[in-house]
Amino acid sequence: MKFKITKTFNKLIIYDFDDTLVSTNAKIKIIKKNGEILELNSSEYSNYTHQADDEIDFSDFRQSKLVEPKITELFDKKFINDMLDDEADVAILTARPSIEQLVEFFYVILPELGYNFTKDELRRINFISIGKDAHTGEIAAKKKKEWINQQIFKYGYDSVTFYDDSEQNIKFVDELKDEWSNIDIKTVKIDA
Ligand SMILES: [Mg+2]
């Protein structure tokens, strides 16, 4: 778990990880009371309505290796530029319980895929997890909003851009536009 950002610029660009920068075959397993098991990817899961006696298994999201990671178009077309541009603080804000798999992805898997960033370039990324438990749905959305709110409050960013594939996360972060009307806040919904 990591909450702190290294503040350098007045502009903050935040990316979600799963299905925004990278899609994986990690599945959330829902074990129903009658024994039926549903396997949902993270975007299917964000639209799933919970039943009280569902048992939920996030183990795919806890193992140290990502499950068959694929890089999204946004990663190639936007994220890399933002990371190399040196004009904004760049953060990856994940609802995963740990940043371990993200760090492993950038430092170990990316070079295997032919992306050769220097350590200094990679050090520009702030890896942030919103908590030690796997947060989902509205709780995750609220926690992302709250984290962004704190960064604006603490560091006085005058421009914030947020990329996420979850409608709900976008909706909650959009609320900050009213709360910080003097700040340029932009949210971008990514199609997973
Ligand atoms: Mg996502």
Residues whose N, C-alpha, C, O or C-beta is under 5 A from the ligand:
A	BS01	MG	D16 F17 D18 D19 T20 D165 S166
